[in-house]
């Protein structure tokens, strides 16, 4: 990838994060990069293509198997950091799925990857005796969906509440899981959260 294209992506991501996807135009990005809009469209025909490229390049680096309560906590902190660094994506999640089938497919892929990581983690925590077995078939799946819905819409939700504290997601995630935690699991969790 040449330097101009990299600079367009860097500037676009920064502007999307600061102002939101809707508030930034191709002209705005081109002006910030120091090129004309026509030059920018040589690299990206439309704004959606910039977003598609940003998402394609943001392949999850989190490949660790969740094998402990601490690893689950690290995953929640990873998700929290991902939201902070990619607010351009999370702040416009629903709209972006409607703008481009490429983006919609990427969203589905990201959901499946994160869902699988969490499912393996729940099963491991159950084997360790830190959470209870499912009380009904699909209980873990519903909890995982709740966790992923909350991370996906964390920024707009915090904005609605009047507080952008992305760091609070970690505690939100654990509060979803807390009702199915065993006594031993709760003891370990509370020690972990005090660190």
C-alpha positions in Angstrom: 0.0 0.0 0.0 1.4 3.4 -1.0 2.0 6.2 1.4 -1.0 8.4 0.2 -3.4 5.5 0.7 -2.0 4.8 4.2 -2.3 8.5 5.1 -5.9 8.6 3.9 -6.8 5.7 6.1 -5.0 7.1 9.1 -6.6 10.5 8.8 -10.1 9.0 8.0 -9.9 6.8 11.1 -8.8 9.7 13.3 -11.6 11.9 11.9 -14.3 9.2 12.2 -13.2 8.6 15.8 -13.4 12.3 16.7 -16.5 13.3 14.8 -18.4 10.2 13.8 -18.8 8.5 10.5 -21.7 10.7 9.4 -20.1 14.0 10.2 -17.0 13.4 8.0 -17.1 13.8 4.2 -14.7 12.6 1.5 -13.9 16.3 1.0 -13.1 16.7 4.8 -10.7 13.8 4.6 -9.0 15.0 1.4 -8.5 18.5 2.9 -6.9 17.0 6.1 -4.6 14.8 4.0 -3.7 17.8 1.8 -5.0 16.4 -1.5 -8.0 17.2 -3.7 -11.3 15.2 -3.4 -10.6 13.9 -7.0 -7.2 12.6 -5.9 -8.8 10.8 -2.9 -11.4 9.1 -5.1 -8.5 7.7 -7.1 -7.8 5.5 -4.1 -11.3 5.2 -2.7 -14.3 5.8 -4.9 -16.5 6.5 -1.9 -16.4 6.9 1.8 -17.8 3.4 2.3 -14.7 1.9 0.7 -12.5 3.7 3.2 -14.5 2.1 6.1 -14.4 -1.3 4.4 -10.6 -1.0 4.1 -10.3 0.1 7.8 -12.3 -2.9 8.9 -10.5 -5.3 6.7 -7.2 -4.1 8.2 -8.5 -4.4 11.8 -8.3 -8.2 11.9 -8.6 -9.2 15.5 -5.2 -9.9 17.1 -6.9 -11.6 20.1 -6.4 -15.3 19.5 -5.7 -16.5 23.0 -7.9 -19.3 24.3 -9.8 -18.3 27.4 -8.6 -20.8 29.9 -9.2 -19.0 33.2 -11.1 -16.3 34.9 -8.1 -14.0 34.4 -8.0 -14.7 30.7 -11.7 -13.9 30.4 -11.0 -10.6 32.2 -8.2 -9.9 29.7 -10.6 -10.5 26.9 -13.1 -8.0 28.3 -10.3 -5.5 28.6 -9.3 -6.2 25.0 -12.9 -5.5 23.9 -12.9 -2.4 26.0 -9.7 -1.2 24.3 -11.0 -2.1 20.9 -14.1 0.1 21.4 -11.9 2.9 22.5 -9.6 2.7 19.5 -12.3 2.1 17.0 -15.2 4.3 18.1 -15.7 5.2 14.5 -16.9 1.7 13.9 -18.9 1.1 17.1 -20.5 4.5 17.1 -22.1 3.8 13.7 -22.4 0.0 13.8 -26.1 -0.3 12.7 -25.8 2.2 10.0 -22.6 0.7 8.6 -24.3 -2.7 8.1 -26.9 -1.0 5.9 -24.3 1.0 3.9 -22.3 -1.9 2.7 -22.7 -5.7 2.4 -18.9 -6.0 2.8 -19.2 -4.3 6.2 -22.2 -6.3 7.1 -20.3 -9.5 6.3 -17.3 -8.3 8.4 -19.6 -7.6 11.3 -21.0 -11.1 11.1 -17.5 -12.6 11.0 -16.5 -10.5 14.1 -19.6 -11.6 16.0 -18.9 -15.3 15.2 -15.2 -15.0 16.3 -16.0 -13.3 19.5 -18.9 -15.6 20.2 -16.7 -18.6 19.8 -14.0 -17.2 22.1 -16.6 -16.5 24.8 -18.3 -19.9 24.4 -15.0 -21.7 24.9 -14.3 -19.5 27.9 -17.7 -20.2 29.5 -17.2 -23.9 29.0 -13.7 -23.7 30.6 -15.0 -21.6 33.6 -17.7 -24.2 34.1 -15.2 -27.1 34.0 -13.2 -25.1 36.7 -16.3 -24.8 38.8 -16.3 -21.0 38.6 -19.7 -20.8 36.9 -22.7 -23.1 37.1 -23.7 -25.5 34.3 -26.4 -24.1 32.0 -29.8 -24.2 33.8 -31.5 -24.4 30.4 -30.2 -25.2 26.9 -28.7 -22.1 25.3 -28.3 -20.1 28.5 -24.6 -19.4 27.8 -25.5 -18.4 24.2 -28.0 -15.8 25.6 -25.4 -14.4 28.0 -22.8 -14.2 25.2 -25.3 -12.4 23.0 -25.9 -9.9 25.8 -22.2 -9.4 26.2 -21.7 -8.8 22.5 -24.7 -6.5 22.1 -23.5 -4.4 25.1 -20.0 -4.0 23.7 -21.3 -3.3 20.2 -23.5 -0.4 21.4 -21.5 0.7 24.4 -20.4 4.1 22.9 -23.9 5.2 21.9 -25.3 3.9 25.2 -22.7 5.8 27.2 -23.3 8.9 25.2 -27.1 8.6 25.9 -26.3 8.4 29.6 -24.1 11.4 29.3 -20.9 9.6 30.2 -18.3 8.2 27.9 -16.4 5.9 30.2 -15.4 3.1 27.9 -13.5 1.5 30.9 -16.8 0.7 32.6 -17.5 -2.1 30.0 -15.3 -4.6 31.9 -17.5 -4.3 35.0 -20.7 -4.4 32.8 -19.5 -7.6 31.3 -18.8 -9.2 34.7 -22.2 -8.0 36.0 -23.9 -10.0 33.2 -22.0 -13.2 34.2 -22.2 -12.7 38.0 -25.6 -14.4 38.5 -24.3 -17.7 37.1 -21.0 -17.6 39.1 -20.4 -20.1 41.9 -19.2 -18.9 45.3 -15.6 -19.8 44.4 -16.0 -17.9 41.1 -17.3 -14.8 42.9 -14.4 -14.9 45.4 -11.9 -15.1 42.6 -13.6 -12.4 40.6 -13.8 -9.9 43.4 -10.1 -10.4 44.1 -9.4 -9.9 40.4 -11.4 -6.7 40.2 -9.7 -5.2 43.2 -6.3 -5.4 41.5 
